[in-house]
Amino acid sequence: MKHLLYAAAGLAALAFALTGAKAEDASWGCQVLLCAASQNPSWQGVPYCVPPMKRLIAAMAKPGFDWPICHQAKAGEPGRQEFEDCPAGARPTSSNDGNDNGLRRRNEEDQCVRIVDRCENRGEYNRLYGDEDANQRNGVTVRPISGNSDHFVNRDNRYNGCKVQVTSPRPRRANPWFFDIPNDKGVKERFWFNLRT
């Protein structure tokens, strides 16, 4: 709620300083920005916000959609990051191998990949990746890296090296959209939101 109050105060000061107008009189772009910045509750829990945000969602489905801008706030159009960051030590990668009949976005970095040394800490490796059924259920793949000079052979001789590449699905963000809204000192603060009704 604190973030909403700061955003609301900033927008109100910028947009209505000279006019004494009410929030309901704000431009559609400023209404969208103010509502998107609402964090606790999100815009869905603020009755004032539901009509302008539903209007936005409906407009986005039409050809030629242009995002409504709140020029007074200097925030511009929102950004979008569909996926959470990968865990430390992993990097994002795409699962798109070109054989998906165009169902996935090209180069969508929807997975995390990391190189793991399973010989270094076998207990930890087995705890995280040793259950093949769990790996399959969770979409985790473990692939030996060939050409490794370390020769570790586990009991069933499936792998002959210590280094493996572990690939796992990248979690999707609950709130993939964001506005970077500058405060009165010009420092931008990020406000995440979603467009689910």
C-alpha beads as a LAMMPS data file, in Angstrom:
LAMMPS data file: protein, C-alpha beads

197 atoms
196 bonds

1 atom types
1 bond types

-500.0 500.0 xlo xhi
-500.0 500.0 ylo yhi
-500.0 500.0 zlo zhi

Masses

1 110.0

Atoms # bond

1 1 1 0.000 0.000 0.000
2 1 1 2.945 2.280 0.725
3 1 1 4.060 2.015 -2.926
4 1 1 0.583 2.899 -4.129
5 1 1 0.497 5.941 -1.888
6 1 1 3.848 7.190 -3.207
7 1 1 2.814 6.558 -6.802
8 1 1 -0.580 8.141 -6.247
9 1 1 0.921 11.173 -4.554
10 1 1 3.441 11.638 -7.348
11 1 1 0.879 11.235 -10.089
12 1 1 -1.631 13.432 -8.350
13 1 1 0.940 16.164 -7.873
14 1 1 2.031 15.977 -11.484
15 1 1 -1.333 15.593 -13.129
16 1 1 -3.601 17.696 -10.981
17 1 1 -1.478 20.331 -9.283
18 1 1 -3.002 23.261 -11.096
19 1 1 -6.495 21.979 -11.753
20 1 1 -7.604 20.596 -8.398
21 1 1 -9.188 17.705 -10.327
22 1 1 -10.099 14.325 -8.822
23 1 1 -8.424 10.988 -9.618
24 1 1 -11.481 9.976 -11.649
25 1 1 -10.716 12.905 -13.975
26 1 1 -7.239 11.612 -14.834
27 1 1 -6.427 10.653 -18.392
28 1 1 -6.876 6.977 -19.199
29 1 1 -3.090 6.551 -19.350
30 1 1 -2.684 8.007 -15.852
31 1 1 -5.541 5.864 -14.545
32 1 1 -3.835 2.753 -15.941
33 1 1 -0.473 3.764 -14.482
34 1 1 -1.934 4.546 -11.066
35 1 1 -3.873 1.273 -10.988
36 1 1 -0.957 -0.826 -12.235
37 1 1 1.176 0.629 -9.424
38 1 1 -1.310 -0.566 -6.797
39 1 1 0.449 -3.367 -4.937
40 1 1 -1.529 -4.330 -1.843
41 1 1 -4.211 -4.791 -2.942
42 1 1 -3.488 -5.159 -6.629
43 1 1 -5.639 -3.244 -9.102
44 1 1 -8.196 -6.091 -9.116
45 1 1 -8.998 -5.251 -5.464
46 1 1 -9.454 -1.504 -6.032
47 1 1 -12.982 -0.766 -7.342
48 1 1 -11.858 2.483 -9.027
49 1 1 -9.256 0.540 -11.024
50 1 1 -11.398 -2.228 -12.482
51 1 1 -13.101 -0.203 -15.295
52 1 1 -9.956 1.442 -16.758
53 1 1 -7.972 -1.808 -16.564
54 1 1 -10.754 -3.851 -18.193
55 1 1 -10.926 -1.180 -20.890
56 1 1 -7.161 -1.608 -21.374
57 1 1 -7.413 -5.398 -21.652
58 1 1 -10.222 -5.116 -24.214
59 1 1 -8.274 -2.522 -26.232
60 1 1 -5.160 -4.729 -26.299
61 1 1 -7.107 -7.402 -28.188
62 1 1 -7.902 -5.012 -31.044
63 1 1 -5.642 -4.396 -34.068
64 1 1 -3.558 -1.233 -33.918
65 1 1 -3.525 -1.027 -30.118
66 1 1 -1.391 1.776 -28.669
67 1 1 -0.653 1.726 -24.957
68 1 1 -2.242 4.711 -23.172
69 1 1 0.529 6.898 -21.762
70 1 1 0.529 9.120 -18.684
71 1 1 2.808 11.860 -19.990
72 1 1 2.900 13.717 -16.674
73 1 1 4.489 10.727 -14.905
74 1 1 7.259 10.232 -17.522
75 1 1 6.952 6.445 -17.173
76 1 1 6.270 5.612 -20.832
77 1 1 4.967 2.216 -21.880
78 1 1 5.293 -0.764 -19.556
79 1 1 7.857 -3.495 -19.904
80 1 1 7.207 -7.200 -19.751
81 1 1 9.284 -10.059 -18.391
82 1 1 7.412 -13.332 -18.674
83 1 1 9.852 -15.373 -16.593
84 1 1 11.509 -15.118 -13.189
85 1 1 15.291 -14.798 -13.070
86 1 1 17.208 -18.070 -13.130
87 1 1 18.747 -19.171 -9.830
88 1 1 22.334 -18.176 -9.063
89 1 1 24.763 -20.151 -11.193
90 1 1 22.246 -20.767 -13.987
91 1 1 21.575 -18.814 -17.156
92 1 1 18.417 -18.512 -19.259
93 1 1 18.131 -20.489 -22.480
94 1 1 15.454 -21.382 -25.009
95 1 1 13.827 -24.781 -25.316
96 1 1 12.723 -23.909 -28.851
97 1 1 14.468 -26.323 -31.165
98 1 1 12.407 -25.301 -34.193
99 1 1 10.204 -28.407 -34.027
100 1 1 7.269 -26.888 -32.164
101 1 1 5.159 -25.884 -35.195
102 1 1 5.382 -22.244 -34.125
103 1 1 3.573 -22.817 -30.824
104 1 1 6.310 -21.200 -28.731
105 1 1 7.821 -17.790 -29.267
106 1 1 11.106 -17.963 -31.103
107 1 1 14.062 -17.531 -28.759
108 1 1 11.812 -17.358 -25.695
109 1 1 14.226 -18.035 -22.834
110 1 1 11.887 -20.377 -20.989
111 1 1 14.484 -22.598 -19.315
112 1 1 17.448 -22.313 -16.970
113 1 1 20.664 -24.209 -17.637
114 1 1 23.636 -24.781 -15.367
115 1 1 26.753 -26.924 -15.324
116 1 1 26.957 -29.104 -12.222
117 1 1 29.913 -31.113 -10.945
118 1 1 28.230 -34.180 -9.515
119 1 1 31.512 -35.564 -8.159
120 1 1 32.209 -32.504 -6.016
121 1 1 29.207 -33.003 -3.741
122 1 1 27.524 -36.295 -4.581
123 1 1 25.040 -36.111 -1.708
124 1 1 23.754 -32.700 -2.780
125 1 1 23.665 -33.736 -6.434
126 1 1 21.684 -36.888 -5.628
127 1 1 19.283 -34.909 -3.432
128 1 1 18.608 -32.383 -6.201
129 1 1 18.821 -34.474 -9.370
130 1 1 19.191 -38.149 -8.413
131 1 1 15.505 -39.085 -8.734
132 1 1 14.813 -39.585 -12.446
133 1 1 11.042 -39.823 -11.928
134 1 1 11.015 -36.501 -10.066
135 1 1 13.212 -34.958 -12.765
136 1 1 10.779 -36.085 -15.439
137 1 1 7.733 -34.796 -13.506
138 1 1 9.440 -31.423 -13.006
139 1 1 10.755 -31.087 -16.566
140 1 1 14.396 -31.343 -15.457
141 1 1 16.899 -32.900 -17.847
142 1 1 20.413 -33.991 -16.916
143 1 1 22.852 -34.469 -19.778
144 1 1 26.458 -35.612 -19.402
145 1 1 29.042 -33.308 -20.893
146 1 1 31.278 -35.339 -23.171
147 1 1 35.017 -34.891 -23.395
148 1 1 35.349 -34.449 -19.648
149 1 1 38.723 -35.523 -18.270
150 1 1 37.182 -36.516 -14.934
151 1 1 36.144 -40.154 -15.121
152 1 1 33.447 -40.904 -12.619
153 1 1 31.278 -43.926 -13.233
154 1 1 28.223 -44.354 -11.070
155 1 1 26.826 -47.751 -10.133
156 1 1 24.843 -48.358 -13.312
157 1 1 27.531 -46.925 -15.647
158 1 1 25.175 -44.387 -17.255
159 1 1 27.649 -41.508 -16.963
160 1 1 31.397 -41.415 -17.310
161 1 1 32.166 -37.787 -16.379
162 1 1 31.662 -35.508 -13.421
163 1 1 30.271 -32.489 -15.267
164 1 1 26.631 -32.528 -16.343
165 1 1 24.326 -29.937 -17.847
166 1 1 21.101 -29.527 -15.893
167 1 1 18.182 -27.840 -17.656
168 1 1 14.961 -26.952 -15.856
169 1 1 11.830 -24.940 -16.669
170 1 1 12.083 -21.266 -15.834
171 1 1 9.251 -20.176 -13.523
172 1 1 6.709 -17.761 -14.996
173 1 1 6.090 -14.503 -13.169
174 1 1 2.708 -14.035 -11.526
175 1 1 3.002 -10.345 -12.477
176 1 1 4.883 -10.157 -15.796
177 1 1 4.179 -6.495 -16.626
178 1 1 5.976 -3.562 -15.018
179 1 1 6.184 0.200 -15.010
180 1 1 9.356 2.019 -13.997
181 1 1 7.982 5.155 -12.363
182 1 1 10.378 7.989 -11.459
183 1 1 9.940 9.568 -8.041
184 1 1 10.362 13.277 -7.301
185 1 1 14.172 12.838 -7.371
186 1 1 14.058 11.098 -10.760
187 1 1 14.944 7.659 -9.345
188 1 1 12.843 4.959 -10.999
189 1 1 10.985 2.393 -8.938
190 1 1 9.616 -0.750 -10.563
191 1 1 5.964 -1.725 -10.037
192 1 1 4.955 -5.221 -11.197
193 1 1 1.389 -6.052 -12.248
194 1 1 -0.700 -8.512 -14.235
195 1 1 -3.638 -8.160 -16.586
196 1 1 -5.790 -11.016 -15.308
197 1 1 -9.412 -10.200 -14.573

Bonds

1 1 1 2
2 1 2 3
3 1 3 4
4 1 4 5
5 1 5 6
6 1 6 7
7 1 7 8
8 1 8 9
9 1 9 10
10 1 10 11
11 1 11 12
12 1 12 13
13 1 13 14
14 1 14 15
15 1 15 16
16 1 16 17
17 1 17 18
18 1 18 19
19 1 19 20
20 1 20 21
21 1 21 22
22 1 22 23
23 1 23 24
24 1 24 25
25 1 25 26
26 1 26 27
27 1 27 28
28 1 28 29
29 1 29 30
30 1 30 31
31 1 31 32
32 1 32 33
33 1 33 34
34 1 34 35
35 1 35 36
36 1 36 37
37 1 37 38
38 1 38 39
39 1 39 40
40 1 40 41
41 1 41 42
42 1 42 43
43 1 43 44
44 1 44 45
45 1 45 46
46 1 46 47
47 1 47 48
48 1 48 49
49 1 49 50
50 1 50 51
51 1 51 52
52 1 52 53
53 1 53 54
54 1 54 55
55 1 55 56
56 1 56 57
57 1 57 58
58 1 58 59
59 1 59 60
60 1 60 61
61 1 61 62
62 1 62 63
63 1 63 64
64 1 64 65
65 1 65 66
66 1 66 67
67 1 67 68
68 1 68 69
69 1 69 70
70 1 70 71
71 1 71 72
72 1 72 73
73 1 73 74
74 1 74 75
75 1 75 76
76 1 76 77
77 1 77 78
78 1 78 79
79 1 79 80
80 1 80 81
81 1 81 82
82 1 82 83
83 1 83 84
84 1 84 85
85 1 85 86
86 1 86 87
87 1 87 88
88 1 88 89
89 1 89 90
90 1 90 91
91 1 91 92
92 1 92 93
93 1 93 94
94 1 94 95
95 1 95 96
96 1 96 97
97 1 97 98
98 1 98 99
99 1 99 100
100 1 100 101
101 1 101 102
102 1 102 103
103 1 103 104
104 1 104 105
105 1 105 106
106 1 106 107
107 1 107 108
108 1 108 109
109 1 109 110
110 1 110 111
111 1 111 112
112 1 112 113
113 1 113 114
114 1 114 115
115 1 115 116
116 1 116 117
117 1 117 118
118 1 118 119
119 1 119 120
120 1 120 121
121 1 121 122
122 1 122 123
123 1 123 124
124 1 124 125
125 1 125 126
126 1 126 127
127 1 127 128
128 1 128 129
129 1 129 130
130 1 130 131
131 1 131 132
132 1 132 133
133 1 133 134
134 1 134 135
135 1 135 136
136 1 136 137
137 1 137 138
138 1 138 139
139 1 139 140
140 1 140 141
141 1 141 142
142 1 142 143
143 1 143 144
144 1 144 145
145 1 145 146
146 1 146 147
147 1 147 148
148 1 148 149
149 1 149 150
150 1 150 151
151 1 151 152
152 1 152 153
153 1 153 154
154 1 154 155
155 1 155 156
156 1 156 157
157 1 157 158
158 1 158 159
159 1 159 160
160 1 160 161
161 1 161 162
162 1 162 163
163 1 163 164
164 1 164 165
165 1 165 166
166 1 166 167
167 1 167 168
168 1 168 169
169 1 169 170
170 1 170 171
171 1 171 172
172 1 172 173
173 1 173 174
174 1 174 175
175 1 175 176
176 1 176 177
177 1 177 178
178 1 178 179
179 1 179 180
180 1 180 181
181 1 181 182
182 1 182 183
183 1 183 184
184 1 184 185
185 1 185 186
186 1 186 187
187 1 187 188
188 1 188 189
189 1 189 190
190 1 190 191
191 1 191 192
192 1 192 193
193 1 193 194
194 1 194 195
195 1 195 196
196 1 196 197
